[in-house]
Every structure is written in structure tokens, then in C-alpha cells.
Amino acid sequence: MALRKLKHPLQMKILYFPERFFMQALAVMELVFLASFLPESSSLSGILTLLPLLVPAVTDFIFSFINGILIEKLPHPSGKLSFWLAFGAIAGGLLLLPVFFVSGNVTAAGVLVLLVLSRFSRSLSEAACLTLPAVLTEDEKERSSLSAVSGAGRAWAFCLLILAGFPFIRGLSTGSVLLPAGFPYICLACALLYIVFSLLLAFSTGKEEKAAASAETADPAVKSGTADGKRPSVKDKVKSIFENGPFIGILAADLAYWTIASLSAGFLLFFFRSLPGYLSSLSLFLAVRASGSALSVFLYPVYMKLFGGIKKRVVTVCLVLFAFWNVIFWFGRWNITVFLIGTALFSLLTGSMHLPFTALYADAASYGKWKTETAAETLVMPLSAMPEKAGRLIVRIVLPAVLAAVHYDPALPAENFTDTFCNSFIMLPAILSLAICVIFAVGYRLDEDKVTQMMSED
């Protein structure tokens, strides 16, 4: 039996990119707003100003566990994935807009309620979007390309916001410490575009779901995803996840990856404070790294061809290169010019390391179905969003702990802490990168040929 493919692959890829792009752009704008403007433009005071910053990470982490269950237990006649993709984006975008337009007396409770409801809705949409590659196609090339498009959308959102978005926002400032004029309208544009492209992707997804349903045979085992023809319960699906070794392996590797990314972001400011002209150096570094990561998406097809189409090899090589550069710089401690040039080069070479992860999760979901005879894609794929949220939570615990351990005092010369923050920003991520390689070697023993064979047998 031929493996199932997308009926409209080009349309799906074209819509997948802007949906991921504006989803990420909206999330970044939300975080910048909460971190920079909300305490100054509202009556929040003291510890309450920290709550809106913690809520997104905490709620996203919790929702990663329950999204798949809700999607599985509350299907919709128009299409299980397409409905939640559209509904979550509309509700999440509209619920977030009042937060951007707050002024005057704003209660912490009101802000938190809007944030939680918006995050909950958007996480449902994200869960449905992440599930698409695992459910709608069994073709390895299509899964890989959808995964790369998803990663590219997020990378380009970061790049364009850093290079053009934030400078433009600063240009809108009227000199007040409050919210710059026009900022809420940029957020409004991001929210509306996110909703529009989510609806378009949902419409295309609905057509793919109908095509997949019409292609199903009359065999009840095929329809239910079990050998005996009975529809598996959520308990059966959860049990199958714990028996899925490759999924546990990729989950652990992904958690280490996002811990690396969050550690780098967390210690970034402290590391650059020890450099001359740190604000300009920091801005240039962010622009260079974001540009390299965005352009690296064009190297991904080259890597796939070079390494025989094996996604695991692409990730491993990028991780080794990333660790190699960090170790070299840690020993060399060159000037900022050399560091920026090296960062530009290695961001370009290693920026592809996370592009295949969505496809790797989809392959792990197929393995679980093959081994346990229980289809659990709607639970496995939403959980792929959990490592990013968990990594951010981990760093929000680690960062204050490190600052307290070294008795960090911003009033003291930054040079007093150069070694500590160099180790935290450069050496620790290098060590974790090599740890991911070990996790991959031990915990994720799947390749494209094995996955294709399993799906053919299934």
C-alpha cells in the first residue's frame, strides 16, 4: 500500500510559513510589551509586575499536557485539526488585544485572566498545527519540508523583529517612559495577520483531512488505529507514549536544546556588560545571530542532501559545530570583532539544528503507532511544544540562583563577573550541545528508511 501524501503540498507549505511567522511575532511582541511597558503603563506594583511575565511560561507548560487530550476528546465534524487551528487562533488573538491597549488603572487580575485565556486558546491552535505533519502525511520528504518551513517561519520572525521591528517601534516613541505611540497597533497587525493565515491554513487542512478520510478503507482497524478495531481510550494513548522510546529520546534532546537557547538568552545581557560599549555590541550581536539563523534555512536542503536525507545527522553535525565554536572562543577570548564574525559564521552553519525537530517528533509518533498499535499523534505532537516552555522555566530558576551564588551586584564593575558569565553564556551551552548528541545516539534510533518501513507495515 502506498504511503499517504498531501493532496496540496505546495499550498500547505506556503500557508505554514506565515502562520508560524506571525504566531512567533505575536508571542515576541507580547513578551516585549509585558516586560518593558506594562509595569510603567499600569497600576501594577511590586511583585505583581512579575506575574504577567511568569504566566505565559507556566500556562504554556501546563497546556502542553492537556491540548492533545482536548483535541482528541472534542473532535469537530468540519475536521479535528482544522477546527481547533482556526478556533484557537481567533479566540487567542482577540483575547490578547485588550492587553495591548490597556491604559490607566489596570488590575493584575484582569491582565492575568486575559493572558491565561489567550495562551490557552493559542496553545490549542499551536497543538493542532504541530500535529499536521504526523497526521496528514506519511511521506518523509513532506514531513521534513513542513518541519523546515515551520522552523524557518519562527527564525525569520525573530530576525525581522530584531532588524526592523524593534528599531521601528523605538522610532514611534514620543520620549515618554510609557508605551510608545503606535506600539499597540503593530501588535494588532500581528494578531490580525496571525488569525488570517491560521484561518487559511485551517481551510487547507480541512481539505487534507477530508481527502485522508475518503482514502480510508472499510477495515475498522485502519479507522480506529488499533488491531482489534476498538477505538483507543486516552488512557491507552498515554500508555503508548511511555512505551515510545524514540519519543522520550527526542523529548529529552529537545529539552536540552531549549535549555541551551534560554541559558544563552538569560546570560546574554550580563556577558555583554563586561565588554566596551556593551549596548551597541549587544544590539549588533543580536542582529548578526538572528540574520545568520534566518539565512541558515537555505542551507538545510544542502545538509539534507549531504547527509543522505537523515535528519538526525543534520542535527548532530550542527550541534558539534556549535559546541566547537563555543569552546574555541572560550579558550581564545578574542575581541568583540572576532567574536561577532565567528558568531555570524557559526549561526549560519548551525542555525539549521532545530529545523528537523517537528519531523523527528512525527517519526517518533509513527514508531509509537507501529509498536503499540495505538495511534497517539494528537497527544505526542502537542507535547513537542513542552520542552521550549520547560527550558524557559528552568532558566528562570537557574539565572537567579547563579546571580545569588556569585553575589552579583550591578553596582560593581562588570569585569568582576566576566569568568562567571562567560562560562554560563558560552561554555555551559557547549557542554549541553554535546550532551544532546549523546542523547540522540542512545535514545533516538530511528532513521528515514526505518520509519518508511514501519508505516508501510502499519
N, C-alpha and C positions, 0 to 999 in steps of 0.2 A: 504493500500500500504506500502511495506517495505521501511524503510529509506535507502537512498543511502549510500553505504560504498565504501571504497577504494578497487580497484581490486588488488593492490600490496602494502598492508600496510607496510610490513616489509621493502621493498625496499625504500619506501618513507621516513620512519623513519631513515634508515641507511644513506641516502643521505642528509636528512635535517640537521643532526648534523654537518657534516664537512662544509656544505655551510654556516651555521650560524657561525661556529667556525672561518673560515678564513675570512669571512666578517668582524667580530668583530676584529680579529687580524690585518687586513689591516687598519681598521679605527684607532686603537690604535697606530700602527706604524706611520701612517700619522700624528697624533696629536703630538706624541713624536718628530718626525722629525721637524715639523713646530715650536714647542715650544722651542726645545733645540738647533737645528743645523742651521736652515735656516738663522736667523739673522747673524750668525757668518760665514756662508759659501757663503754669497751673498753680494751684494752691498746695500741691503735694509737698511734704516736708519730711526731713529726717529719713528714717529707714524706709518710709513709704515710697521714696523715689526709686528704690532698688527693686521694688516688687514688679513693676512692669517689665524690667529687664530680665527677671528670673522666670516670669510666667511663660513667655514663648518657649524657652528651652524645656521647662518642666512639662508643660502641657503637650508639646510635640512628642516628648519621650513617652508619656503615658498613652497618647493616642496611637502611637506606632503599634501597640499591642492589640488595640481594640478595633482599629479600622477594618482589618480584614474580616473580622467576625461580623461586623455590621454589614459590610458589603455582601458577605455570604448569606447572612440570615435575612436580609431585606432586599431581595432582588426586585427588579422593576421590569414590567413587560416590554418596555422600549429597549432594554439592554442593561445588563447588570453593571457593566463598566461605564457605558456612555451616560447613563442617568446620573451616577454619583460623580462622574467627572464634571458634568455640567452643573448639577445642583450645588456641589461643594464650592465651585469657583464663584458662582453667583452669590451665594449666601456669604461666603468668606470675604469676598471683595467688598460687598455692600456693608457688612457689619464693621469692617475696618475703617471705612471712610469717616464716620463721625469722630474717630480718634484723631485723625489728621486735622480736623477743623475745630478742635476744641480751643476755647479761649476763656479767660476769666476764671471763675471758680469751677474747678473740676475735681470731683471726688475720686479718691483712689479706687473705691469700689466700682464706680461706673466704668472707669478705664479698664480695670481688670476683667469685668464681666464681658465687655466688648472684645477684649483681646482673646479671652478663652473661647468665646463663641466663634470668633473669626478663625482662630487657629484650628479649632475642631472641624469646622466646615472645610477649610482649605486642605487639612490633612486627609480628609475623605477623598477630595479631588485628586490629591497627590498620590494616594494609595491606588486609586483606580488607574491613574496614568502610569505608575510604575509597574502595574500588573500587565499592561498591554503586551509587552514583548513575550511574556511567558504564556499567555493565553491565546493570542491571535495568530501566532506563527510558530512553526516548529523548525523553520529553516535557520541554520546557524548564521548565515551571512546577513539575513534580515534582522535577526536579533542583535548581532554585533553592530550593524549600522544604526539601528534605533538607539542602542546604548550610547554610541558615539555622538549621535545628534543630541541626545539628552544632556550629556556632559558638555558638549560644545555650547549649547544654549546657556547653561549656567556660567561657563567660563567667559563667554562674550558679554554677559550681563555685568559681571564684575569688572571686566576690562573697560567697557564703555562708561560705566558709572564713575570709575576712578579717573579716566582720562578726560571725560567731557561732562558727565552728570554733576559731580560734586563741584568742580570749578564754576559751572553754570549756576548752581544753587548759591554759591558764595557771591556770585555777581548780582544775585537778586536781593542780597541783604541791604537793608536800609540803614545799617550802622547800629541798630538796636541789638541788645542781647537776646531779644525774644525771637520767635520764629521768623525767618526771612520771608519777605513778601513773595508770594508765588510758590513757595515750597509745597503747601497742601495741594495745589493744582497739578504739580508734577506727580505727586503721589496719586491723585485722582486719575491722571492719564495712565499711569502704570496699572492701577486697579482695573480700569475700564478695558484696556488692551488685554490684560490677563483674562478677563471674563470673555471678551470677544473670541480670542484664539482658543480658549478652553471649550467654548460652545462649538466652534468649527471643528476642533479635534474630536469632540464628543459626537458630532454628527457623522464624521468619517468613521469613528469607532463603532457607532451603531450599525453602519452598513457592513463593516467587517464582522461584527457579531452575528448579524443575520445570515451572512454568507457562510460563516462557520457552522451555524445551527442547521442550515439547509443541507450542509455536506455531511452531517452526522448520519450514521447508518441506523437501522432499526434495532440493532443489538443494544439491549439495555445496559450492558456492561460498559459500552462505549459512552453512552449518555451519562451514566452515573459516575464513572471514573472508578468503579470497583469491579472486582472479578465476579462477585455474586449478584450483581445487578442492583444492589441496595444503595440508596443514597447515603454517603458517609456523613456522620454527625460532626459537629465542631470538635467534639472530644477526640474522634478518630483522626481528624486533620491535625490537631495539636500534637497528638501522639506520634503521628508520622513525621512531624518536624523534628522531634527529639531523636528519631531514628535516622535522620538525614545527615550523615557525616560531612559531606561537602558543604551543605548549608551552614552548619556550625563552624566549619573552617573559614568560609568566606565572610561570615558574620564577625568572627574574631579578627580576621585580617582587616576588614573594613573599619572596625572599631579602633584598631591601632592606627590606621591611616588618618581618621578624623581626629584622633588624639594628637597626631603629629601636626596636622593643619591648625588645630586650635591652640596647641602649645606655641607654634610659631607666631600666630596672631596675638596671643596673650602677652608674650615677652617681647614683641616687636618694638613697642614704644620704649621700653626700658633699655633694650640693647642700643637703640639709636641715640638715646640721651647721652651716651658716653662718646659720641662722635661729634666733631666740629660741625656747626650748622645743622643740627640734627633734624630740625623740621623740614628744611629743604631736602636733606638727604633722605629722610623718611618718605616724603612725597615722591621723589624720583624713584626710590626703590619700589614702592607700591606700583607705580606706573610701569616700570620695567618688568616686574614679575607678572603683573596682570597681562601685559602685552605678550610676553613670552608664552604664558599659559594659553592665551586665546589663539595665538598662531600655531601652537603645538597640535591643534586638532587636524591641521593639514598634514602633519607627519604620521598621524595614526594609520592611515591606509598604507603608508610606506612600511611602517613597523609590522603591520599585519602580513604584508607580502614577504617581508624579510624573514619573519619568524614562522613562516608556514601557516599563517592564519590561526595560530594558537594564542588566545587572549592572555592566558596565564603567563606565557613567556614575555609578552609585551609589558605586563605589569611588573614582573620580576626584574627585567632589564632596566626599566625606568627607576625602580626603587634603588637598585645598586648604583646607578649613576648619581642619583640624588644623594645617597649616603657618601659616595666617593667625593663629590664636590664639597659637602659639608666638612668632612674630615680634613680635606686639603686646606680649606680656609681656616679651620680651627687651629691647625699647626702653623699656617703661614701668617695669619693676622695682618694681611696687607692693608693698604689704604682703601678708602671708600671707593675710589675709581675702579680699582681692580675688582673689588667686591661686586660692584654694580655690573661690570662687564661679565664677570663669571655668572652672576645671577641671571642676566639676560640669556646667556648661552644655555645654562642648565635648566632654566624654566622652559625654554623652547624644546630641549631634548627630553625632559622628564614630565612635561605637563600632560602627557597622554596617559599617565599611570592610572587615573581613576575612570577614564572613559569606558573601559570594558566592564565595569563592575555590575551594571544593570543586567547585561547579558550573562555574566557569571552567575548571578542570582537566578536568572531564568533557567539556566542549565541545571543548577542545583535543584530547582523546583521539579524539573523533568526527571532528575535522578530519583527524587523522593517518590514521585508517582510511579516510576518503574519498579522501585524496590518494595514499596509498601502497598502498591495497588490502590492508593488513595490520592486523588487529585487535591492538592492543597495550595495551588498557586495564589489564590486570593488571600491566604494567610502568610505565605512565605514572602511574597514581593512587597507588601506594605512594611514588613519588618526590616526591609533593606534600608528604610529611612531612619531606623533607630540608631545605628552607630554614629551618624552625624550629630544627632541630638545628645546622645550619651557622651560623645567626645567633648562637646561644649560644656556639659555639666561637670565632667571630670576636671577640666581645666579651670573652671570657676571655683573648684575646691583646691586644686594644686597651686594655682597662682598666689592666692592669699597666704597659703601655707609656706611657700618659698619666700615670699616677702617678709613674713614674720620670722622665719628661720635665719635669714641673713640680716635681720634688724634694719630693713630698708628704711631710709629716711630721705625723702625728696629734697630736704634742705642741705644734705651733704653733697659733696662733689660726686657726679655720676661715675667718675673713674674708680671710686671705691668699690663699685659693684660690677666692674667690667667682666671679670672672670666668671662670676655667677651667672650673669645674663647671657654671656657668650656660650656657656655650657648649656643653658636652658633653651636658647634660641637656635643653636647650631648643632651641638654635639648630641643632645638627647634625641632630637628628631632623627639624626643619622642612625643611632642605635636602634630606635623603633623601626626604621625602614628595613634594616637587616632582619629584625625580628619578624616582620611581615613575610619576608622571603622564606623564613623557616616555617612559619605557619602555613604558607602556601604549599611548601614541599611535603609537609606532614599531613595537613588536614584537607587539602583540596586536590584529589587525584582524579580529576576529570579533564578530558580534552575533547575537542570538537568531534573527532571520529567516534569516541565512546558515546557521546550524547546522541549523535545521529543514529547510532546502532540501537541505543536504548529506546528512542522514540519510534523507530521502525518496529521493534519487537513489541512495544506497548500498543 
